[in-house]
Amino acid sequence: MVYGLSTIDFFPSDSLKYLTMKLIIHGGFFSESQTNQEIKKAKQEALAEIAKLGYKHLQSHTAAETAVYAVSLLEDSELFNAGTGSQIQSDGKIRLSASLMDGKSLRFSGVINVEDIKNPICVAEKLLNFDDRVLSGKGAKDFATEHGFGYYNPETPQRRKEYDKKLSDSIRLGTVGCVALDVLGNLAAATSTGGKGFEIPGRVSDSATTAGNYANTFAGISCTGVGEDIVSGAVASTIVTRVTDGMPLALATEKTFNELKPIDGFAGIVGISATGEIYHADTHPYMVWALCDGEVEVFS
Ligand code: GLY
């Protein structure tokens, strides 16, 4: 259940369904050395399936519940750098970060650098109902354990191989995210990451900040890319603020991306506005994303 709402009494008559519902997801960037067609195709197929499942979920759940659901599926896919299959940090450990922004309640919750759990986005969702809503490290892990999230090692043999070979340039950028617009016009954004790979332990990703993940009643944005650039540009919150002030989503995004140019920022976003405008932008090619408003479309 999402703060203040229950799924059961949330949805009005069937006649209102399908009027506005939209879902957009991303699997981050894949690095240029991973552009072989097999990996690209596998990611596209995974995104298509998750977009379809997410949209089905949206028919009977809130935007926030759906964003969490879609991101949890992305976390469970080894193809992406979030949850299972996350990248390994410089000290050999995996630390996960994820956040949820419910545009209706205007609540943000998240976990930063949490270890040994399966779905950090579900811990973020659990935190949405608490006064203390962003937890890091051991505190986040203790909270997760107290609330029934068991031990789980998200490492895969492929990531260990990359780490052992010090292939830091071959991985890095596979953050996942989702923005959903539900039948009542409410928006939510969810984002999850294993970080950059090979980072200094303690480094904080953008994904559990409002620079990397933000929504209100006007728009929702989920980011991927280099966290330091995204935080420097306050990307998600800036785009959403511009839409709130009356700018179309596309223009708000382009203006914000122009502001990344002086720092040569590396970023990508997916977004939806309350008017149903859907937009994607990236500073570099090789971002994979998909949308569903009835029909699934996959892009890269
Ligand atoms: N965007 C993911 C990260 O930099 O951690």
Boltz pocket constraint, residues with backbone or C-beta under 6 A from the ligand:
constraints:
  - pocket:
      binder: B
      contacts: [[A, 172], [A, 175], [A, 193], [A, 194], [A, 195], [A, 196], [A, 204], [A, 205], [A, 206], [A, 207], [A, 223], [A, 224], [A, 225], [A, 226], [A, 227], [A, 228]]
      max_distance: 6.0
